[in-house]
């Protein structure tokens, strides 16, 4: 596949990524023995978006009190649910994100437990937090983080006696990298076709819900806007009919992300509407992919990883077709603001 090294992907995500299971369990088990009041999942940009699926999973499957918070807002808002007994979870590719560092310092100054997943070793975040797993590579870091976060949140649930299927679940997590690889291979021609068709499209609506809302928000803002300078709007499927629908016309690009959790009827409703109005509806549905060896019970959770990997294939083809490097920035980390 174009700009995709299968061997490297499997080494980083499957061989090395899955090997962190015992370290994650040791960290989570220690936190649980110590006791905690709630979990804060904190990030900036793509890393707060990454937390939204796991907030959704915990809220819909566990009684654990969980809060996903934007780092810069969290530091100034005086959240009354936050205390020294909170567990604060962070992710960072660079390990240097200013707002995330400030949030970690804020949490530590108040005695809370901090735990981070970081790609780049020996960076400020790796040295600040109480517990850190450093994956060592920026490449495929989001794919790896997603898998590690499954292990983190479901271990917390298991330790609360809310997830007796934990052992089976982790066996199926181990199958996920191959399922991702199969999915991206199957989707690749569609990703290329999308990029060719939409290389000059100047506005996209992205719609999603449930545990895919984070991917919806992230792809619109962090990829289409930040990395490709294309105007985009992320719209929650539950809110689509409370304003946004009035902007849909025959040539509006609507990208609909469909998963397999309880909120699927919300995206079904958007699809029924959009296919009547626009000729430029793109539906990316995780049900179209086999996920070999993954049980029906867990498919809805793993849809997060599958969906993100599929979107990433669109990214590389947009980069090629638009001659616009994904690394190009005008302002981000280029100037003071």
Secondary structure by P-SEA (a helix, b strand, c coil): cccccaaaaaaacccccccaaaaaaaaaaaaaaaccccccccccaaaaaaaaaaaaaaaaccccbbbbbcaaaaaccccccccccbbbbbbbcccccaaaaaaaaaaaaabbbbbbccccccccccccccbbbbcccccaaaaaaaaaaaaaaaaaaaaaccccaaaaaaaaaaaaaaaaaaaaaaaaaaaaaaaaacccccbbbbbccccaaaaaaaaacccccccccbbbbbbccccccccccccccccbbbbbbbbcccaaaaaaaaaaaaaacccccccccccccccccccccccccaaaaaaaaaaaaaaaaaaaaaccccccccccccccc
